[in-house]
Amino acid sequence: MIRTITLTLAAAFTLSACASAPVEDVSSNPADAGPPPELIGLAASNQDISTARIRPEDGCYWYEHRGRVETTLLPVLTPSGQRICLPAQT
């Protein structure tokens, strides 16, 4: 009996640490604006650029990849695998 209760409490404690991390809101574009036309022409076709936004930290476009378990920000890439970024401001 005590063993069952101990195992149940240990399992509940272990699983309570499994919480999904929220996706950081780093949008610099209004949500209803959509991706700019030049981004549509540059991005590889296997990306959901409808959620693309520029991260101020690096000046590059990132999009939300919605996986089965979590949503992750990934860089928007060209078909050749290059990141799509704004020109550096001087």
HTML snippet that shows the backbone in 3Dmol.js (N, CA, C, O; Angstrom):
<script src="https://3Dmol.org/build/3Dmol-min.js"></script>
<div id="view" style="width:600px;height:400px;position:relative"></div>
<script>
const pdb = `
ATOM      1  N   MET A   1       0.822  -1.193   0.000  1.00  0.00           N
ATOM      2  CA  MET A   1       0.000   0.000   0.000  1.00  0.00           C
ATOM      3  C   MET A   1       0.864   1.254   0.000  1.00  0.00           C
ATOM      4  O   MET A   1       0.660   2.161  -0.807  1.00  0.00           O
ATOM      5  N   ILE A   2       1.839   1.297   0.921  1.00  0.00           N
ATOM      6  CA  ILE A   2       2.714   2.463   1.004  1.00  0.00           C
ATOM      7  C   ILE A   2       3.549   2.574  -0.271  1.00  0.00           C
ATOM      8  O   ILE A   2       3.823   3.679  -0.739  1.00  0.00           O
ATOM      9  N   ARG A   3       3.952   1.442  -0.829  1.00  0.00           N
ATOM     10  CA  ARG A   3       4.737   1.442  -2.057  1.00  0.00           C
ATOM     11  C   ARG A   3       3.918   2.031  -3.209  1.00  0.00           C
ATOM     12  O   ARG A   3       4.457   2.799  -4.006  1.00  0.00           O
ATOM     13  N   THR A   4       2.650   1.696  -3.313  1.00  0.00           N
ATOM     14  CA  THR A   4       1.786   2.207  -4.366  1.00  0.00           C
ATOM     15  C   THR A   4       1.618   3.718  -4.240  1.00  0.00           C
ATOM     16  O   THR A   4       1.687   4.441  -5.234  1.00  0.00           O
ATOM     17  N   ILE A   5       1.400   4.184  -3.033  1.00  0.00           N
ATOM     18  CA  ILE A   5       1.234   5.617  -2.808  1.00  0.00           C
ATOM     19  C   ILE A   5       2.528   6.354  -3.131  1.00  0.00           C
ATOM     20  O   ILE A   5       2.502   7.416  -3.753  1.00  0.00           O
ATOM     21  N   THR A   6       3.652   5.795  -2.712  1.00  0.00           N
ATOM     22  CA  THR A   6       4.951   6.419  -2.985  1.00  0.00           C
ATOM     23  C   THR A   6       5.211   6.502  -4.488  1.00  0.00           C
ATOM     24  O   THR A   6       5.649   7.540  -4.984  1.00  0.00           O
ATOM     25  N   LEU A   7       4.945   5.419  -5.213  1.00  0.00           N
ATOM     26  CA  LEU A   7       5.144   5.414  -6.657  1.00  0.00           C
ATOM     27  C   LEU A   7       4.203   6.396  -7.352  1.00  0.00           C
ATOM     28  O   LEU A   7       4.603   7.065  -8.305  1.00  0.00           O
ATOM     29  N   THR A   8       2.965   6.490  -6.888  1.00  0.00           N
ATOM     30  CA  THR A   8       2.004   7.426  -7.471  1.00  0.00           C
ATOM     31  C   THR A   8       2.449   8.863  -7.248  1.00  0.00           C
ATOM     32  O   THR A   8       2.395   9.679  -8.168  1.00  0.00           O
ATOM     33  N   LEU A   9       2.886   9.177  -6.042  1.00  0.00           N
ATOM     34  CA  LEU A   9       3.369  10.529  -5.757  1.00  0.00           C
ATOM     35  C   LEU A   9       4.632  10.848  -6.552  1.00  0.00           C
ATOM     36  O   LEU A   9       4.787  11.966  -7.041  1.00  0.00           O
ATOM     37  N   ALA A  10       5.531   9.881  -6.684  1.00  0.00           N
ATOM     38  CA  ALA A  10       6.757  10.105  -7.455  1.00  0.00           C
ATOM     39  C   ALA A  10       6.426  10.343  -8.929  1.00  0.00           C
ATOM     40  O   ALA A  10       7.032  11.204  -9.567  1.00  0.00           O
ATOM     41  N   ALA A  11       5.473   9.589  -9.472  1.00  0.00           N
ATOM     42  CA  ALA A  11       5.082   9.777 -10.873  1.00  0.00           C
ATOM     43  C   ALA A  11       4.429  11.142 -11.066  1.00  0.00           C
ATOM     44  O   ALA A  11       4.714  11.832 -12.045  1.00  0.00           O
ATOM     45  N   ALA A  12       3.556  11.538 -10.143  1.00  0.00           N
ATOM     46  CA  ALA A  12       2.900  12.842 -10.251  1.00  0.00           C
ATOM     47  C   ALA A  12       3.918  13.975 -10.154  1.00  0.00           C
ATOM     48  O   ALA A  12       3.819  14.962 -10.883  1.00  0.00           O
ATOM     49  N   PHE A  13       4.880  13.842  -9.272  1.00  0.00           N
ATOM     50  CA  PHE A  13       5.914  14.860  -9.118  1.00  0.00           C
ATOM     51  C   PHE A  13       6.775  14.954 -10.378  1.00  0.00           C
ATOM     52  O   PHE A  13       7.093  16.050 -10.837  1.00  0.00           O
ATOM     53  N   THR A  14       7.145  13.812 -10.926  1.00  0.00           N
ATOM     54  CA  THR A  14       7.969  13.783 -12.132  1.00  0.00           C
ATOM     55  C   THR A  14       7.233  14.397 -13.313  1.00  0.00           C
ATOM     56  O   THR A  14       7.819  15.178 -14.063  1.00  0.00           O
ATOM     57  N   LEU A  15       5.966  14.062 -13.491  1.00  0.00           N
ATOM     58  CA  LEU A  15       5.203  14.581 -14.616  1.00  0.00           C
ATOM     59  C   LEU A  15       4.842  16.048 -14.462  1.00  0.00           C
ATOM     60  O   LEU A  15       4.583  16.729 -15.454  1.00  0.00           O
ATOM     61  N   SER A  16       4.823  16.541 -13.243  1.00  0.00           N
ATOM     62  CA  SER A  16       4.486  17.950 -13.046  1.00  0.00           C
ATOM     63  C   SER A  16       5.582  18.870 -13.597  1.00  0.00           C
ATOM     64  O   SER A  16       5.329  20.047 -13.857  1.00  0.00           O
ATOM     65  N   ALA A  17       6.779  18.345 -13.774  1.00  0.00           N
ATOM     66  CA  ALA A  17       7.870  19.133 -14.342  1.00  0.00           C
ATOM     67  C   ALA A  17       7.753  19.256 -15.855  1.00  0.00           C
ATOM     68  O   ALA A  17       8.460  20.060 -16.462  1.00  0.00           O
ATOM     69  N   CYS A  18       6.882  18.484 -16.468  1.00  0.00           N
ATOM     70  CA  CYS A  18       6.715  18.499 -17.926  1.00  0.00           C
ATOM     71  C   CYS A  18       5.679  19.541 -18.323  1.00  0.00           C
ATOM     72  O   CYS A  18       4.516  19.213 -18.558  1.00  0.00           O
ATOM     73  N   ALA A  19       6.094  20.758 -18.393  1.00  0.00           N
ATOM     74  CA  ALA A  19       5.200  21.837 -18.827  1.00  0.00           C
ATOM     75  C   ALA A  19       5.783  22.443 -20.089  1.00  0.00           C
ATOM     76  O   ALA A  19       7.000  22.566 -20.222  1.00  0.00           O
ATOM     77  N   SER A  20       4.924  22.817 -21.005  1.00  0.00           N
ATOM     78  CA  SER A  20       5.417  23.399 -22.246  1.00  0.00           C
ATOM     79  C   SER A  20       5.825  24.848 -22.006  1.00  0.00           C
ATOM     80  O   SER A  20       5.157  25.588 -21.285  1.00  0.00           O
ATOM     81  N   ALA A  21       6.929  25.232 -22.623  1.00  0.00           N
ATOM     82  CA  ALA A  21       7.402  26.604 -22.514  1.00  0.00           C
ATOM     83  C   ALA A  21       6.627  27.472 -23.496  1.00  0.00           C
ATOM     84  O   ALA A  21       6.444  27.078 -24.648  1.00  0.00           O
ATOM     85  N   PRO A  22       6.177  28.621 -23.074  1.00  0.00           N
ATOM     86  CA  PRO A  22       5.442  29.488 -24.002  1.00  0.00           C
ATOM     87  C   PRO A  22       6.369  30.027 -25.080  1.00  0.00           C
ATOM     88  O   PRO A  22       7.553  30.259 -24.835  1.00  0.00           O
ATOM     89  N   VAL A  23       5.828  30.224 -26.264  1.00  0.00           N
ATOM     90  CA  VAL A  23       6.590  30.812 -27.356  1.00  0.00           C
ATOM     91  C   VAL A  23       6.682  32.305 -27.105  1.00  0.00           C
ATOM     92  O   VAL A  23       5.673  32.974 -26.883  1.00  0.00           O
ATOM     93  N   GLU A  24       7.882  32.811 -27.141  1.00  0.00           N
ATOM     94  CA  GLU A  24       8.118  34.227 -26.890  1.00  0.00           C
ATOM     95  C   GLU A  24       7.492  35.071 -27.994  1.00  0.00           C
ATOM     96  O   GLU A  24       7.673  34.797 -29.181  1.00  0.00           O
ATOM     97  N   ASP A  25       6.754  36.098 -27.589  1.00  0.00           N
ATOM     98  CA  ASP A  25       6.144  36.993 -28.570  1.00  0.00           C
ATOM     99  C   ASP A  25       7.172  38.041 -28.963  1.00  0.00           C
ATOM    100  O   ASP A  25       7.439  38.985 -28.218  1.00  0.00           O
ATOM    101  N   VAL A  26       7.741  37.857 -30.142  1.00  0.00           N
ATOM    102  CA  VAL A  26       8.785  38.771 -30.608  1.00  0.00           C
ATOM    103  C   VAL A  26       8.356  39.478 -31.884  1.00  0.00           C
ATOM    104  O   VAL A  26       9.195  39.929 -32.662  1.00  0.00           O
ATOM    105  N   SER A  27       7.063  39.572 -32.095  1.00  0.00           N
ATOM    106  CA  SER A  27       6.588  40.127 -33.360  1.00  0.00           C
ATOM    107  C   SER A  27       6.873  41.618 -33.434  1.00  0.00           C
ATOM    108  O   SER A  27       6.669  42.364 -32.475  1.00  0.00           O
ATOM    109  N   SER A  28       7.345  42.023 -34.590  1.00  0.00           N
ATOM    110  CA  SER A  28       7.531  43.439 -34.841  1.00  0.00           C
ATOM    111  C   SER A  28       6.584  43.907 -35.938  1.00  0.00           C
ATOM    112  O   SER A  28       6.490  45.102 -36.216  1.00  0.00           O
ATOM    113  N   ASN A  29       5.873  42.949 -36.569  1.00  0.00           N
ATOM    114  CA  ASN A  29       4.871  43.260 -37.587  1.00  0.00           C
ATOM    115  C   ASN A  29       3.488  43.073 -36.989  1.00  0.00           C
ATOM    116  O   ASN A  29       3.308  42.205 -36.135  1.00  0.00           O
ATOM    117  N   PRO A  30       2.517  43.852 -37.405  1.00  0.00           N
ATOM    118  CA  PRO A  30       1.148  43.588 -36.953  1.00  0.00           C
ATOM    119  C   PRO A  30       0.703  42.208 -37.425  1.00  0.00           C
ATOM    120  O   PRO A  30       1.081  41.763 -38.509  1.00  0.00           O
ATOM    121  N   ALA A  31      -0.096  41.537 -36.611  1.00  0.00           N
ATOM    122  CA  ALA A  31      -0.507  40.169 -36.922  1.00  0.00           C
ATOM    123  C   ALA A  31      -1.334  40.080 -38.193  1.00  0.00           C
ATOM    124  O   ALA A  31      -1.294  39.061 -38.883  1.00  0.00           O
ATOM    125  N   ASP A  32      -2.083  41.128 -38.516  1.00  0.00           N
ATOM    126  CA  ASP A  32      -2.950  41.061 -39.690  1.00  0.00           C
ATOM    127  C   ASP A  32      -2.260  41.504 -40.979  1.00  0.00           C
ATOM    128  O   ASP A  32      -2.868  41.434 -42.046  1.00  0.00           O
ATOM    129  N   ALA A  33      -1.013  41.956 -40.910  1.00  0.00           N
ATOM    130  CA  ALA A  33      -0.323  42.450 -42.091  1.00  0.00           C
ATOM    131  C   ALA A  33       0.106  41.323 -43.021  1.00  0.00           C
ATOM    132  O   ALA A  33       0.142  41.517 -44.236  1.00  0.00           O
ATOM    133  N   GLY A  34       0.433  40.150 -42.484  1.00  0.00           N
ATOM    134  CA  GLY A  34       0.908  39.046 -43.301  1.00  0.00           C
ATOM    135  C   GLY A  34       2.343  39.263 -43.729  1.00  0.00           C
ATOM    136  O   GLY A  34       2.910  40.331 -43.497  1.00  0.00           O
ATOM    137  N   PRO A  35       2.935  38.255 -44.355  1.00  0.00           N
ATOM    138  CA  PRO A  35       4.334  38.387 -44.762  1.00  0.00           C
ATOM    139  C   PRO A  35       4.483  39.328 -45.950  1.00  0.00           C
ATOM    140  O   PRO A  35       3.590  39.402 -46.794  1.00  0.00           O
ATOM    141  N   PRO A  36       5.594  40.044 -46.025  1.00  0.00           N
ATOM    142  CA  PRO A  36       5.805  40.937 -47.166  1.00  0.00           C
ATOM    143  C   PRO A  36       5.984  40.131 -48.454  1.00  0.00           C
ATOM    144  O   PRO A  36       6.462  38.998 -48.400  1.00  0.00           O
ATOM    145  N   PRO A  37       5.616  40.683 -49.597  1.00  0.00           N
ATOM    146  CA  PRO A  37       5.697  39.950 -50.859  1.00  0.00           C
ATOM    147  C   PRO A  37       7.106  39.485 -51.211  1.00  0.00           C
ATOM    148  O   PRO A  37       7.276  38.414 -51.795  1.00  0.00           O
ATOM    149  N   GLU A  38       8.121  40.281 -50.862  1.00  0.00           N
ATOM    150  CA  GLU A  38       9.486  39.865 -51.181  1.00  0.00           C
ATOM    151  C   GLU A  38       9.904  38.632 -50.375  1.00  0.00           C
ATOM    152  O   GLU A  38      10.715  37.833 -50.844  1.00  0.00           O
ATOM    153  N   LEU A  39       9.355  38.472 -49.168  1.00  0.00           N
ATOM    154  CA  LEU A  39       9.649  37.283 -48.368  1.00  0.00           C
ATOM    155  C   LEU A  39       9.028  36.053 -49.008  1.00  0.00           C
ATOM    156  O   LEU A  39       9.634  34.981 -49.019  1.00  0.00           O
ATOM    157  N   ILE A  40       7.827  36.204 -49.538  1.00  0.00           N
ATOM    158  CA  ILE A  40       7.147  35.076 -50.191  1.00  0.00           C
ATOM    159  C   ILE A  40       7.976  34.567 -51.362  1.00  0.00           C
ATOM    160  O   ILE A  40       8.052  33.360 -51.589  1.00  0.00           O
ATOM    161  N   GLY A  41       8.593  35.471 -52.103  1.00  0.00           N
ATOM    162  CA  GLY A  41       9.402  35.073 -53.250  1.00  0.00           C
ATOM    163  C   GLY A  41      10.733  34.450 -52.869  1.00  0.00           C
ATOM    164  O   GLY A  41      11.282  33.661 -53.639  1.00  0.00           O
ATOM    165  N   LEU A  42      11.271  34.787 -51.693  1.00  0.00           N
ATOM    166  CA  LEU A  42      12.588  34.285 -51.283  1.00  0.00           C
ATOM    167  C   LEU A  42      12.539  32.989 -50.488  1.00  0.00           C
ATOM    168  O   LEU A  42      13.481  32.199 -50.555  1.00  0.00           O
ATOM    169  N   ALA A  43      11.465  32.747 -49.733  1.00  0.00           N
ATOM    170  CA  ALA A  43      11.408  31.630 -48.784  1.00  0.00           C
ATOM    171  C   ALA A  43      11.202  30.290 -49.483  1.00  0.00           C
ATOM    172  O   ALA A  43      10.544  30.204 -50.519  1.00  0.00           O
ATOM    173  N   ALA A  44      11.777  29.257 -48.896  1.00  0.00           N
ATOM    174  CA  ALA A  44      11.561  27.890 -49.377  1.00  0.00           C
ATOM    175  C   ALA A  44      10.100  27.515 -49.150  1.00  0.00           C
ATOM    176  O   ALA A  44       9.442  28.063 -48.266  1.00  0.00           O
ATOM    177  N   SER A  45       9.605  26.593 -49.942  1.00  0.00           N
ATOM    178  CA  SER A  45       8.172  26.286 -49.943  1.00  0.00           C
ATOM    179  C   SER A  45       7.706  25.449 -48.760  1.00  0.00           C
ATOM    180  O   SER A  45       6.499  25.367 -48.533  1.00  0.00           O
ATOM    181  N   ASN A  46       8.590  24.826 -48.000  1.00  0.00           N
ATOM    182  CA  ASN A  46       8.170  23.944 -46.914  1.00  0.00           C
ATOM    183  C   ASN A  46       8.044  24.656 -45.566  1.00  0.00           C
ATOM    184  O   ASN A  46       8.121  24.010 -44.521  1.00  0.00           O
ATOM    185  N   GLN A  47       7.852  25.975 -45.576  1.00  0.00           N
ATOM    186  CA  GLN A  47       7.760  26.761 -44.354  1.00  0.00           C
ATOM    187  C   GLN A  47       6.432  27.511 -44.308  1.00  0.00           C
ATOM    188  O   GLN A  47       5.911  27.936 -45.339  1.00  0.00           O
ATOM    189  N   ASP A  48       5.891  27.670 -43.098  1.00  0.00           N
ATOM    190  CA  ASP A  48       4.640  28.419 -42.922  1.00  0.00           C
ATOM    191  C   ASP A  48       4.996  29.882 -42.658  1.00  0.00           C
ATOM    192  O   ASP A  48       5.092  30.303 -41.506  1.00  0.00           O
ATOM    193  N   ILE A  49       5.189  30.649 -43.723  1.00  0.00           N
ATOM    194  CA  ILE A  49       5.618  32.033 -43.533  1.00  0.00           C
ATOM    195  C   ILE A  49       4.466  32.966 -43.195  1.00  0.00           C
ATOM    196  O   ILE A  49       4.670  34.173 -43.066  1.00  0.00           O
ATOM    197  N   SER A  50       3.263  32.430 -43.049  1.00  0.00           N
ATOM    198  CA  SER A  50       2.145  33.278 -42.624  1.00  0.00           C
ATOM    199  C   SER A  50       2.355  33.790 -41.203  1.00  0.00           C
ATOM    200  O   SER A  50       1.758  34.791 -40.807  1.00  0.00           O
ATOM    201  N   THR A  51       3.207  33.102 -40.433  1.00  0.00           N
ATOM    202  CA  THR A  51       3.511  33.527 -39.063  1.00  0.00           C
ATOM    203  C   THR A  51       4.871  34.206 -38.967  1.00  0.00           C
ATOM    204  O   THR A  51       5.367  34.435 -37.864  1.00  0.00           O
ATOM    205  N   ALA A  52       5.485  34.532 -40.111  1.00  0.00           N
ATOM    206  CA  ALA A  52       6.840  35.099 -40.115  1.00  0.00           C
ATOM    207  C   ALA A  52       6.865  36.473 -39.471  1.00  0.00           C
ATOM    208  O   ALA A  52       5.927  37.260 -39.600  1.00  0.00           O
ATOM    209  N   ARG A  53       7.954  36.740 -38.779  1.00  0.00           N
ATOM    210  CA  ARG A  53       8.179  38.027 -38.137  1.00  0.00           C
ATOM    211  C   ARG A  53       9.678  38.261 -38.016  1.00  0.00           C
ATOM    212  O   ARG A  53      10.467  37.319 -38.099  1.00  0.00           O
ATOM    213  N   ILE A  54      10.064  39.500 -37.823  1.00  0.00           N
ATOM    214  CA  ILE A  54      11.472  39.848 -37.667  1.00  0.00           C
ATOM    215  C   ILE A  54      11.802  39.873 -36.179  1.00  0.00           C
ATOM    216  O   ILE A  54      11.112  40.520 -35.391  1.00  0.00           O
ATOM    217  N   ARG A  55      12.855  39.170 -35.806  1.00  0.00           N
ATOM    218  CA  ARG A  55      13.321  39.236 -34.420  1.00  0.00           C
ATOM    219  C   ARG A  55      14.303  40.395 -34.306  1.00  0.00           C
ATOM    220  O   ARG A  55      15.267  40.458 -35.068  1.00  0.00           O
ATOM    221  N   PRO A  56      14.080  41.307 -33.375  1.00  0.00           N
ATOM    222  CA  PRO A  56      14.964  42.469 -33.233  1.00  0.00           C
ATOM    223  C   PRO A  56      16.398  42.079 -32.856  1.00  0.00           C
ATOM    224  O   PRO A  56      17.332  42.824 -33.150  1.00  0.00           O
ATOM    225  N   GLU A  57      16.584  40.925 -32.213  1.00  0.00           N
ATOM    226  CA  GLU A  57      17.912  40.513 -31.775  1.00  0.00           C
ATOM    227  C   GLU A  57      18.878  40.304 -32.935  1.00  0.00           C
ATOM    228  O   GLU A  57      20.064  40.614 -32.826  1.00  0.00           O
ATOM    229  N   ASP A  58      18.362  39.774 -34.057  1.00  0.00           N
ATOM    230  CA  ASP A  58      19.258  39.466 -35.167  1.00  0.00           C
ATOM    231  C   ASP A  58      18.816  40.063 -36.505  1.00  0.00           C
ATOM    232  O   ASP A  58      19.560  39.989 -37.483  1.00  0.00           O
ATOM    233  N   GLY A  59      17.622  40.650 -36.564  1.00  0.00           N
ATOM    234  CA  GLY A  59      17.148  41.258 -37.800  1.00  0.00           C
ATOM    235  C   GLY A  59      16.753  40.258 -38.872  1.00  0.00           C
ATOM    236  O   GLY A  59      16.648  40.617 -40.045  1.00  0.00           O
ATOM    237  N   CYS A  60      16.534  39.009 -38.485  1.00  0.00           N
ATOM    238  CA  CYS A  60      16.168  37.959 -39.439  1.00  0.00           C
ATOM    239  C   CYS A  60      14.707  37.562 -39.258  1.00  0.00           C
ATOM    240  O   CYS A  60      14.116  37.771 -38.199  1.00  0.00           O
ATOM    241  N   TYR A  61      14.136  36.980 -40.321  1.00  0.00           N
ATOM    242  CA  TYR A  61      12.767  36.486 -40.260  1.00  0.00           C
ATOM    243  C   TYR A  61      12.728  35.119 -39.595  1.00  0.00           C
ATOM    244  O   TYR A  61      13.577  34.266 -39.855  1.00  0.00           O
ATOM    245  N   TRP A  62      11.737  34.918 -38.734  1.00  0.00           N
ATOM    246  CA  TRP A  62      11.504  33.651 -38.046  1.00  0.00           C
ATOM    247  C   TRP A  62      10.026  33.313 -38.194  1.00  0.00           C
ATOM    248  O   TRP A  62       9.193  34.215 -38.290  1.00  0.00           O
ATOM    249  N   TYR A  63       9.693  32.029 -38.215  1.00  0.00           N
ATOM    250  CA  TYR A  63       8.293  31.608 -38.297  1.00  0.00           C
ATOM    251  C   TYR A  63       7.997  30.567 -37.228  1.00  0.00           C
ATOM    252  O   TYR A  63       8.910  29.937 -36.693  1.00  0.00           O
ATOM    253  N   GLU A  64       6.723  30.390 -36.921  1.00  0.00           N
ATOM    254  CA  GLU A  64       6.307  29.415 -35.916  1.00  0.00           C
ATOM    255  C   GLU A  64       6.102  28.059 -36.575  1.00  0.00           C
ATOM    256  O   GLU A  64       5.246  27.900 -37.446  1.00  0.00           O
ATOM    257  N   HIS A  65       6.898  27.088 -36.146  1.00  0.00           N
ATOM    258  CA  HIS A  65       6.707  25.708 -36.599  1.00  0.00           C
ATOM    259  C   HIS A  65       5.855  25.014 -35.548  1.00  0.00           C
ATOM    260  O   HIS A  65       6.270  24.871 -34.398  1.00  0.00           O
ATOM    261  N   ARG A  66       4.676  24.588 -35.941  1.00  0.00           N
ATOM    262  CA  ARG A  66       3.754  23.952 -34.995  1.00  0.00           C
ATOM    263  C   ARG A  66       3.921  22.439 -35.100  1.00  0.00           C
ATOM    264  O   ARG A  66       3.383  21.801 -36.005  1.00  0.00           O
ATOM    265  N   GLY A  67       4.667  21.888 -34.168  1.00  0.00           N
ATOM    266  CA  GLY A  67       4.891  20.446 -34.118  1.00  0.00           C
ATOM    267  C   GLY A  67       3.792  19.749 -33.349  1.00  0.00           C
ATOM    268  O   GLY A  67       2.860  20.386 -32.858  1.00  0.00           O
ATOM    269  N   ARG A  68       3.906  18.427 -33.247  1.00  0.00           N
ATOM    270  CA  ARG A  68       2.893  17.661 -32.523  1.00  0.00           C
ATOM    271  C   ARG A  68       2.945  17.941 -31.029  1.00  0.00           C
ATOM    272  O   ARG A  68       1.931  17.829 -30.342  1.00  0.00           O
ATOM    273  N   VAL A  69       4.118  18.305 -30.521  1.00  0.00           N
ATOM    274  CA  VAL A  69       4.285  18.498 -29.086  1.00  0.00           C
ATOM    275  C   VAL A  69       4.362  19.972 -28.703  1.00  0.00           C
ATOM    276  O   VAL A  69       3.766  20.388 -27.709  1.00  0.00           O
ATOM    277  N   GLU A  70       5.089  20.760 -29.483  1.00  0.00           N
ATOM    278  CA  GLU A  70       5.280  22.159 -29.117  1.00  0.00           C
ATOM    279  C   GLU A  70       5.405  23.035 -30.361  1.00  0.00           C
ATOM    280  O   GLU A  70       5.605  22.545 -31.473  1.00  0.00           O
ATOM    281  N   THR A  71       5.283  24.325 -30.146  1.00  0.00           N
ATOM    282  CA  THR A  71       5.469  25.311 -31.206  1.00  0.00           C
ATOM    283  C   THR A  71       6.829  25.967 -30.992  1.00  0.00           C
ATOM    284  O   THR A  71       7.151  26.419 -29.893  1.00  0.00           O
ATOM    285  N   THR A  72       7.619  26.008 -32.060  1.00  0.00           N
ATOM    286  CA  THR A  72       8.990  26.497 -31.978  1.00  0.00           C
ATOM    287  C   THR A  72       9.226  27.570 -33.027  1.00  0.00           C
ATOM    288  O   THR A  72       8.711  27.473 -34.141  1.00  0.00           O
ATOM    289  N   LEU A  73       9.995  28.585 -32.684  1.00  0.00           N
ATOM    290  CA  LEU A  73      10.404  29.584 -33.671  1.00  0.00           C
ATOM    291  C   LEU A  73      11.609  29.056 -34.440  1.00  0.00           C
ATOM    292  O   LEU A  73      12.606  28.644 -33.846  1.00  0.00           O
ATOM    293  N   LEU A  74      11.510  29.072 -35.764  1.00  0.00           N
ATOM    294  CA  LEU A  74      12.588  28.628 -36.643  1.00  0.00           C
ATOM    295  C   LEU A  74      12.909  29.737 -37.637  1.00  0.00           C
ATOM    296  O   LEU A  74      12.021  30.506 -38.006  1.00  0.00           O
ATOM    297  N   PRO A  75      14.162  29.835 -38.076  1.00  0.00           N
ATOM    298  CA  PRO A  75      14.494  30.874 -39.056  1.00  0.00           C
ATOM    299  C   PRO A  75      13.890  30.550 -40.415  1.00  0.00           C
ATOM    300  O   PRO A  75      13.830  29.390 -40.823  1.00  0.00           O
ATOM    301  N   VAL A  76      13.443  31.591 -41.111  1.00  0.00           N
ATOM    302  CA  VAL A  76      12.948  31.425 -42.480  1.00  0.00           C
ATOM    303  C   VAL A  76      14.174  31.275 -43.376  1.00  0.00           C
ATOM    304  O   VAL A  76      15.098  32.086 -43.326  1.00  0.00           O
ATOM    305  N   LEU A  77      14.168  30.228 -44.193  1.00  0.00           N
ATOM    306  CA  LEU A  77      15.312  29.920 -45.040  1.00  0.00           C
ATOM    307  C   LEU A  77      14.944  30.002 -46.514  1.00  0.00           C
ATOM    308  O   LEU A  77      13.787  29.823 -46.893  1.00  0.00           O
ATOM    309  N   THR A  78      15.949  30.277 -47.337  1.00  0.00           N
ATOM    310  CA  THR A  78      15.789  30.230 -48.788  1.00  0.00           C
ATOM    311  C   THR A  78      15.867  28.768 -49.225  1.00  0.00           C
ATOM    312  O   THR A  78      16.235  27.917 -48.415  1.00  0.00           O
ATOM    313  N   PRO A  79      15.536  28.451 -50.471  1.00  0.00           N
ATOM    314  CA  PRO A  79      15.670  27.068 -50.939  1.00  0.00           C
ATOM    315  C   PRO A  79      17.100  26.531 -50.819  1.00  0.00           C
ATOM    316  O   PRO A  79      17.292  25.319 -50.720  1.00  0.00           O
ATOM    317  N   SER A  80      18.095  27.403 -50.827  1.00  0.00           N
ATOM    318  CA  SER A  80      19.484  26.951 -50.687  1.00  0.00           C
ATOM    319  C   SER A  80      19.934  26.852 -49.232  1.00  0.00           C
ATOM    320  O   SER A  80      21.081  26.492 -48.965  1.00  0.00           O
ATOM    321  N   GLY A  81      19.038  27.169 -48.279  1.00  0.00           N
ATOM    322  CA  GLY A  81      19.355  27.018 -46.862  1.00  0.00           C
ATOM    323  C   GLY A  81      19.898  28.257 -46.175  1.00  0.00           C
ATOM    324  O   GLY A  81      20.340  28.170 -45.030  1.00  0.00           O
ATOM    325  N   GLN A  82      19.879  29.395 -46.827  1.00  0.00           N
ATOM    326  CA  GLN A  82      20.366  30.640 -46.234  1.00  0.00           C
ATOM    327  C   GLN A  82      19.245  31.333 -45.458  1.00  0.00           C
ATOM    328  O   GLN A  82      18.090  31.324 -45.882  1.00  0.00           O
ATOM    329  N   ARG A  83      19.597  31.932 -44.318  1.00  0.00           N
ATOM    330  CA  ARG A  83      18.615  32.682 -43.534  1.00  0.00           C
ATOM    331  C   ARG A  83      18.262  33.968 -44.263  1.00  0.00           C
ATOM    332  O   ARG A  83      19.094  34.537 -44.971  1.00  0.00           O
ATOM    333  N   ILE A  84      17.025  34.426 -44.088  1.00  0.00           N
ATOM    334  CA  ILE A  84      16.572  35.668 -44.716  1.00  0.00           C
ATOM    335  C   ILE A  84      16.562  36.759 -43.648  1.00  0.00           C
ATOM    336  O   ILE A  84      15.786  36.706 -42.693  1.00  0.00           O
ATOM    337  N   CYS A  85      17.432  37.742 -43.826  1.00  0.00           N
ATOM    338  CA  CYS A  85      17.600  38.820 -42.840  1.00  0.00           C
ATOM    339  C   CYS A  85      17.511  40.171 -43.530  1.00  0.00           C
ATOM    340  O   CYS A  85      17.705  40.285 -44.740  1.00  0.00           O
ATOM    341  N   LEU A  86      17.214  41.189 -42.736  1.00  0.00           N
ATOM    342  CA  LEU A  86      17.229  42.561 -43.227  1.00  0.00           C
ATOM    343  C   LEU A  86      18.671  43.030 -43.324  1.00  0.00           C
ATOM    344  O   LEU A  86      19.530  42.519 -42.606  1.00  0.00           O
ATOM    345  N   PRO A  87      18.957  43.993 -44.196  1.00  0.00           N
ATOM    346  CA  PRO A  87      20.313  44.532 -44.252  1.00  0.00           C
ATOM    347  C   PRO A  87      20.681  45.184 -42.927  1.00  0.00           C
ATOM    348  O   PRO A  87      19.834  45.785 -42.266  1.00  0.00           O
ATOM    349  N   ALA A  88      21.943  45.065 -42.544  1.00  0.00           N
ATOM    350  CA  ALA A  88      22.417  45.648 -41.287  1.00  0.00           C
ATOM    351  C   ALA A  88      22.318  47.172 -41.365  1.00  0.00           C
ATOM    352  O   ALA A  88      22.687  47.785 -42.367  1.00  0.00           O
ATOM    353  N   GLN A  89      21.814  47.764 -40.291  1.00  0.00           N
ATOM    354  CA  GLN A  89      21.685  49.224 -40.237  1.00  0.00           C
ATOM    355  C   GLN A  89      22.931  49.806 -39.613  1.00  0.00           C
ATOM    356  O   GLN A  89      23.390  49.323 -38.579  1.00  0.00           O
ATOM    357  N   THR A  90      23.480  50.828 -40.220  1.00  0.00           N
ATOM    358  CA  THR A  90      24.695  51.446 -39.673  1.00  0.00           C
ATOM    359  C   THR A  90      24.405  52.796 -39.099  1.00  0.00           C
ATOM    360  O   THR A  90      25.311  53.460 -38.596  1.00  0.00           O
TER     361      THR A  90
END
`;
const viewer = $3Dmol.createViewer("view");
viewer.addModel(pdb, "pdb");
viewer.setStyle({}, {cartoon: {color: "spectrum"}});
viewer.zoomTo();
viewer.render();
</script>
